[in-house]
Amino acid sequence: MPEKDKLVIWPIYFDSDRSRQDGRMVPLADAISKPNIDDIISAASKSGLKPEIEREKKHPKTWYHSSGRILVPKKGPKSDILKMIARNLKGKREV
């Protein structure tokens, strides 16, 4: 179980192929298609966060797929941290 000063970030949060009901947590305009854990790690690092990787973890909605997750220090509201990561994630894919 993650520590209280860490936030759990799943790749599904940034997946433009999913609805909010299916687990996406960022606006569709900030989401990308089929994000993977390495993309998220890179974007979190560029955002100034120090991600801890847990590759074997499975999101509860997609228990059949090992997507992995990262833990980042809680430096404010989760929504703000997700938006920060999403901007760097989308910038990486547009290059």
C-alpha positions in Angstrom: 0.0 0.0 0.0 1.4 3.4 -0.9 2.4 5.9 1.8 0.1 8.8 2.6 2.5 11.4 1.1 2.5 9.6 -2.3 0.0 9.7 -5.2 -0.8 6.7 -7.3 -0.7 7.4 -11.1 -2.0 4.8 -13.6 -1.5 5.0 -17.4 -5.3 4.6 -17.8 -5.7 8.2 -16.4 -4.2 9.6 -19.6 -5.8 7.2 -22.2 -7.8 9.1 -24.8 -9.5 5.8 -25.9 -11.3 5.6 -22.5 -14.1 7.6 -21.1 -14.1 9.3 -17.7 -16.3 6.5 -16.5 -13.8 3.9 -17.7 -10.9 5.5 -15.7 -9.6 8.5 -17.7 -8.9 11.4 -15.3 -7.6 14.2 -17.6 -9.6 16.1 -20.1 -9.8 14.4 -23.6 -7.8 17.3 -25.0 -4.9 16.5 -22.7 -5.1 12.7 -23.2 -3.2 10.5 -25.6 -3.9 7.1 -27.2 -2.6 4.0 -25.5 -0.1 5.6 -23.0 2.4 3.2 -21.4 4.2 3.3 -18.1 7.5 4.4 -19.7 5.7 7.4 -21.2 4.3 8.3 -17.9 7.6 7.9 -16.1 9.3 10.2 -18.6 6.5 12.9 -18.4 6.5 12.8 -14.6 10.3 13.2 -14.5 10.1 16.2 -16.9 7.4 17.6 -14.5 10.0 17.7 -11.7 8.5 14.7 -9.9 10.5 11.7 -8.7 8.4 8.7 -9.8 8.7 5.3 -8.2 7.9 2.5 -10.6 5.7 -0.5 -9.8 5.6 -2.3 -13.2 3.7 -5.5 -11.9 0.7 -3.6 -10.6 -2.8 -3.9 -12.3 -5.4 -1.2 -12.4 -8.7 -2.6 -10.8 -10.7 -1.8 -13.9 -8.2 -3.7 -16.1 -7.1 -6.4 -13.8 -6.4 -8.7 -16.8 -3.7 -6.3 -18.1 -0.5 -5.5 -16.2 -0.1 -1.8 -17.0 2.0 -0.9 -14.0 1.7 2.3 -12.0 4.0 5.0 -10.6 4.0 6.7 -7.2 4.9 10.4 -7.0 5.3 12.8 -4.1 2.1 14.6 -3.1 2.9 18.2 -4.0 -0.6 19.5 -4.3 -4.0 18.4 -5.6 -3.9 15.2 -7.7 -5.7 17.0 -10.5 -3.0 19.6 -10.8 -0.3 16.9 -10.8 -2.1 14.9 -13.5 -2.5 18.0 -15.7 1.3 18.7 -15.3 2.1 15.2 -16.4 -0.4 15.2 -19.2 1.1 18.4 -20.7 4.6 16.8 -20.8 3.1 13.5 -22.0 1.2 15.1 -24.9 4.3 17.2 -25.8 6.4 14.1 -26.0 4.0 12.4 -28.4 3.7 15.5 -30.6 7.5 15.6 -31.2 
